[in-house]
Amino acid sequence: MVIPASAATTYSVTVQTDSLSYGGNQPVKITGVVSPTPGPDTAVLIRGTNPAGVTVTVGDQPVSNATGSFEMDFLAGGSSSR
């Protein structure tokens, strides 16, 4: 019996924000798309950092298994608004 080797799927992730820069406690919206569209129960891990590289938020967001899209909202100062 010969079992074919499974090829791992390579995904690309496109991410964008609603502004080029933020200050204080401005709301930040991150949206993105995973391609090809992943199966059910898939999530992306998002880590937001300030200009000094300090993490201000970390969160996992579900990815739509219909469109591959995801989004996350948080405050630039560090408190999650989701």
Phi, psi and omega in degrees: 000132178250126178252118181293145177289136178278134176271130177289140178281133175263126181252149169244147180235124176253128184231142174214160176244166182274359178206160178279333180210161182220157176218160177056230180249037177295145176289139178245132176241122176250129175233157179191176180220135173259132181224136357293161182303125182282172178285185181293160177061037177254142178223159172248149176256125182243131175237121177261134179236157175271176182301337179274359179087006179279131179291128177253342176199151173219134178199150173256136183237137179293146177255131178296125178280357175268322185239342184082005185272157176209163175205157178212138176242138174203170179265139182304328180286346174127341179274127180292138179252016182267000000 
